[in-house]
């Protein structure tokens, strides 16, 4: 299974690193240096947002809903229009 991971801050980076122990992970962050730090753990770099379009599961760890909306739903550059059906889902509160 191929995972896409977006947002490599304090929470996202350790999650992506652990996920890469047993899975293929391609990651994107506005700060490319954060992605580069995870290369040694097997995390591949998405140079562009569209590079995440072929993942089976997309995980986002972004700081707020506004950034998430822009990343996924922007009519020009949003990723959601390129993802396969079923790639995105949300976890009910308390089950994360």
TIVEXSE-777443 format. One line per 2 residues: their letters; for each residue x, y, z of N, C-alpha, C, CB. Coordinates in Angstrom, 2 decimals. Glycine has a CB too. Layout:
BEGIN
a = X:Y:Z:X:Y:Z:X:Y:Z:X:Y:Z | ...
//
This chain:
BEGIN
xx = 0.84:-1.17:0.00:0.00:0.00:0.00:0.89:1.24:0.00:-0.96:0.00:1.22 | 0.48:2.24:-0.75:1.25:3.47:-0.86:0.51:4.61:-0.15:1.51:3.82:-2.36
xx = 1.20:5.21:0.82:0.61:6.29:1.60:1.19:7.63:1.15:0.86:6.07:3.10 | 0.34:8.63:1.09:0.78:10.01:0.90:0.64:10.71:2.24:-0.05:10.74:-0.20
xx = 1.62:11.54:2.56:1.59:12.23:3.85:1.88:13.70:3.60:2.63:11.62:4.85 | 1.02:14.57:4.12:1.16:16.01:3.95:1.20:16.67:5.31:0.01:16.59:3.09
xx = 2.25:17.44:5.55:2.41:18.16:6.82:3.38:17.42:7.72:1.05:18.33:7.52 | 4.59:17.92:7.82:5.64:17.21:8.56:6.15:18.03:9.74:6.80:16.88:7.63
xx = 5.24:18.59:10.48:5.61:19.34:11.68:5.87:18.41:12.84:4.52:20.34:12.04 | 5.61:18.89:14.05:5.90:18.12:15.26:5.15:16.78:15.31:5.54:18.93:16.48
xx = 3.95:16.75:14.81:3.18:15.50:14.81:3.39:14.69:13.53:1.70:15.79:15.00 | 3.38:15.38:12.40:3.42:14.70:11.11:4.71:13.95:10.82:3.19:15.68:10.05
xx = 5.85:14.56:11.14:7.14:13.91:10.83:7.30:12.57:11.53:8.29:14.83:11.22 | 7.04:12.48:12.85:7.17:11.16:13.49:6.15:10.14:12.95:7.00:11.30:15.00
xx = 4.96:10.60:12.61:3.96:9.69:12.07:4.39:9.14:10.72:2.59:10.39:11.95 | 4.90:10.01:9.85:5.36:9.57:8.52:6.54:8.61:8.64:5.75:10.79:7.65
xx = 7.45:8.93:9.54:8.63:8.08:9.75:8.22:6.69:10.22:9.60:8.73:10.78 | 7.32:6.61:11.18:6.86:5.31:11.67:6.09:4.53:10.61:5.99:5.49:12.91
xx = 5.28:5.22:9.85:4.51:4.58:8.79:5.44:3.99:7.73:3.54:5.60:8.14 | 6.56:4.67:7.47:7.52:4.22:6.44:8.27:2.96:6.87:8.50:5.32:6.13
xx = 8.20:2.58:8.12:8.89:1.37:8.56:8.37:0.13:7.85:8.74:1.19:10.07 | 7.08:0.14:7.48:6.48:-1.06:6.86:5.65:-0.74:5.62:5.61:-1.77:7.87
xx = 5.73:0.50:5.13:4.91:0.90:3.99:5.69:1.86:3.10:3.60:1.55:4.46 | 5.20:2.02:1.88:5.73:3.04:0.98:5.08:4.35:1.36:5.48:2.68:-0.53
xx = 5.90:5.38:1.58:5.38:6.70:1.96:6.02:7.76:1.08:5.66:6.99:3.46 | 5.17:8.60:0.52:5.63:9.77:-0.21:5.07:10.98:0.52:5.18:9.73:-1.73
xx = 5.92:11.95:0.81:5.51:13.06:1.66:5.71:14.41:0.97:6.29:13.04:2.95 | 4.88:15.36:1.40:4.96:16.73:0.91:4.84:17.67:2.08:3.87:17.01:-0.15
xx = 5.65:18.71:2.05:5.54:19.80:3.01:6.02:21.06:2.31:6.36:19.52:4.32 | 5.46:22.19:2.70:5.89:23.46:2.11:7.38:23.69:2.35:5.07:24.62:2.69
xx = 7.90:23.11:3.42:9.34:23.18:3.72:10.01:21.90:3.24:9.58:23.40:5.26 | 10.67:21.97:2.11:11.30:20.77:1.54:12.40:20.20:2.44:11.89:21.10:0.17
xx = 12.98:21.02:3.31:14.01:20.50:4.21:13.44:19.49:5.20:14.67:21.65:4.97 | 12.15:19.65:5.56:11.53:18.68:6.47:11.35:17.33:5.80:10.17:19.21:6.95
xx = 11.02:17.34:4.52:10.88:16.10:3.77:12.25:15.44:3.62:10.24:16.36:2.37 | 13.26:16.23:3.32:14.62:15.70:3.14:15.12:14.99:4.40:15.58:16.83:2.76
xx = 14.74:15.46:5.57:15.18:14.84:6.82:14.63:13.43:6.99:14.75:15.69:7.99 | 13.54:13.11:6.29:12.92:11.79:6.43:13.39:10.79:5.37:11.42:11.92:6.35
xx = 14.21:11.24:4.42:14.69:10.36:3.38:15.43:9.16:3.95:15.60:11.12:2.43 | 16.22:9.38:4.98:16.99:8.29:5.59:16.10:7.20:6.20:17.91:8.84:6.66
xx = 14.82:7.51:6.41:13.88:6.54:6.97:13.01:5.90:5.88:13.00:7.22:8.03 | 13.34:6.19:4.63:12.61:5.58:3.52:11.45:6.39:2.99:12.11:4.28:3.93
xx = 11.26:7.60:3.48:10.17:8.46:3.00:10.64:9.15:1.73:9.75:9.50:4.08 | 9.87:9.00:0.67:10.18:9.64:-0.60:9.57:11.04:-0.62:9.65:8.80:-1.80
xx = 10.15:11.90:-1.42:9.72:13.29:-1.50:8.78:13.52:-2.67:10.92:14.21:-1.61 | 7.67:14.18:-2.40:6.79:14.66:-3.46:7.24:16.09:-3.77:5.25:14.60:-3.03
xx = 7.77:16.31:-4.94:8.25:17.64:-5.32:7.10:18.61:-5.57:9.14:17.56:-6.56 | 5.98:18.04:-6.06:4.79:18.84:-6.35:3.59:18.15:-5.71:4.58:19.02:-7.89
xx = 2.56:18.89:-5.46:1.35:18.34:-4.86:0.80:17.21:-5.73:0.28:19.44:-4.69 | 0.82:17.37:-7.02:0.27:16.37:-7.93:0.99:15.03:-7.83:0.34:16.87:-9.36
xx = 2.20:15.01:-7.30:2.94:13.76:-7.12:2.25:12.82:-6.13:4.36:14.05:-6.63 | 1.29:13.34:-5.37:0.55:12.53:-4.40:-0.70:11.90:-4.99:0.17:13.37:-3.20
xx = -0.98:12.17:-6.25:-2.25:11.73:-6.86:-2.39:10.21:-6.97:-2.38:12.33:-8.22 | -1.30:9.47:-6.96:-1.36:8.03:-7.15:-1.31:7.22:-5.86:-0.23:7.60:-8.03
xx = -1.49:7.85:-4.71:-1.43:7.12:-3.44:-2.73:6.37:-3.19:-1.13:8.07:-2.28 | -2.64:5.34:-2.35:-3.84:4.60:-1.95:-4.56:5.30:-0.81:-3.47:3.18:-1.55
xx = -3.78:5.91:0.08:-4.33:6.61:1.25:-3.56:7.91:1.42:-4.24:5.72:2.55 | -4.29:9.01:1.62:-3.66:10.30:1.87:-3.93:10.70:3.30:-4.17:11.37:0.88
xx = -2.86:10.99:4.03:-2.96:11.46:5.42:-2.49:12.90:5.45:-2.11:10.56:6.41 | -3.29:13.77:6.05:-2.89:15.15:6.20:-2.73:15.47:7.67:-3.91:16.10:5.54
xx = -1.72:16.24:7.95:-1.45:16.69:9.31:-1.13:18.18:9.22:-0.25:15.86:9.98 | -2.15:18.93:8.88:-2.00:20.36:8.62:-2.53:21.18:9.81:-2.74:20.76:7.32
xx = -2.04:22.41:9.96:-2.33:23.17:11.17:-3.75:23.71:11.32:-1.41:24.30:11.25 | -4.49:23.86:10.20:-5.86:24.38:10.35:-6.70:24.04:9.12:-5.84:25.90:10.57
xx = -8.00:24.22:9.26:-8.94:23.86:8.20:-8.77:24.71:6.95:-10.36:23.98:8.70 | -8.38:25.95:7.10:-8.19:26.83:5.94:-7.08:26.30:5.03:-7.87:28.26:6.40
xx = -5.97:25.91:5.62:-4.86:25.36:4.83:-5.26:24.03:4.20:-3.61:25.17:5.72 | -5.98:23.21:4.93:-6.46:21.93:4.38:-7.38:22.17:3.19:-7.19:21.12:5.46
xx = -8.31:23.11:3.32:-9.22:23.42:2.21:-8.46:23.87:0.97:-10.21:24.50:2.63 | -7.49:24.74:1.14:-6.70:25.22:0.00:-5.94:24.06:-0.62:-5.72:26.34:0.43
xx = -5.29:23.26:0.21:-4.49:22.14:-0.30:-5.34:21.15:-1.08:-3.80:21.43:0.86 | -6.50:20.82:-0.57:-7.33:19.80:-1.21:-8.31:20.35:-2.24:-8.10:19.06:-0.17
xx = -8.92:21.50:-1.98:-10.09:21.92:-2.74:-9.89:23.11:-3.65:-11.17:22.21:-1.82 | -8.72:23.70:-3.69:-8.49:24.83:-4.58:-8.84:24.41:-6.01:-7.01:25.32:-4.49
xx = -9.70:25.18:-6.70:-10.15:24.77:-8.04:-9.02:24.65:-9.06:-11.17:25.74:-8.54 | -7.94:25.38:-8.87:-6.84:25.33:-9.83:-5.80:24.28:-9.47:-6.16:26.70:-9.92
xx = -5.38:24.25:-8.20:-4.26:23.40:-7.80:-4.60:22.36:-6.74:-3.16:24.24:-7.30 | -5.85:22.29:-6.31:-6.22:21.36:-5.24:-6.02:19.90:-5.62:-7.65:21.58:-4.84
xx = -5.57:19.13:-4.67:-5.24:17.73:-4.94:-6.47:16.83:-5.06:-4.36:17.20:-3.85 | -7.56:17.14:-4.39:-8.72:16.25:-4.36:-9.22:15.88:-5.75:-9.83:16.89:-3.59
xx = -9.12:16.78:-6.69:-9.61:16.50:-8.05:-8.79:15.44:-8.77:-9.62:17.77:-8.86 | -7.61:15.11:-8.24:-6.73:14.14:-8.88:-6.67:12.79:-8.15:-5.35:14.71:-8.98
xx = -7.27:12.70:-6.98:-7.19:11.47:-6.18:-8.21:10.44:-6.64:-7.42:11.79:-4.70 | -7.89:9.17:-6.40:-8.82:8.11:-6.74:-9.94:8.04:-5.71:-8.09:6.75:-6.84
xx = -11.06:7.50:-6.11:-12.21:7.37:-5.21:-11.83:6.55:-3.98:-13.41:6.72:-5.95 | -12.25:6.99:-2.82:-11.99:6.26:-1.58:-10.67:6.57:-0.93:-12.07:4.83:-1.85
xx = -9.88:7.43:-1.54:-8.55:7.74:-1.00:-8.65:8.57:0.28:-7.72:8.50:-2.05 | -9.66:9.42:0.36:-9.83:10.29:1.52:-11.01:9.83:2.37:-10.02:11.74:1.08
xx = -10.84:9.91:3.65:-11.93:9.65:4.58:-11.61:10.43:5.84:-12.11:8.11:4.88 | -12.55:10.56:6.72:-12.24:11.24:7.98:-12.60:10.32:9.13:-13.01:12.58:8.09
xx = -11.83:10.42:10.19:-12.06:9.59:11.37:-13.02:10.33:12.28:-10.72:9.26:12.12 | -14.04:9.65:12.81:-14.94:10.30:13.76:-14.18:10.77:15.00:-16.07:9.33:14.16
xx = -14.64:11.84:15.58:-14.00:12.38:16.78:-13.84:11.29:17.83:-14.82:13.55:17.36 | -12.68:11.25:18.45:-12.40:10.27:19.48:-11.82:8.97:18.96:-13.63:9.99:20.23
xx = -11.73:8.81:17.65:-11.21:7.57:17.09:-9.90:7.77:16.35:-12.22:6.97:16.15 | -9.25:8.86:16.60:-7.97:9.14:15.94:-6.84:8.63:16.81:-7.80:10.66:15.65
//
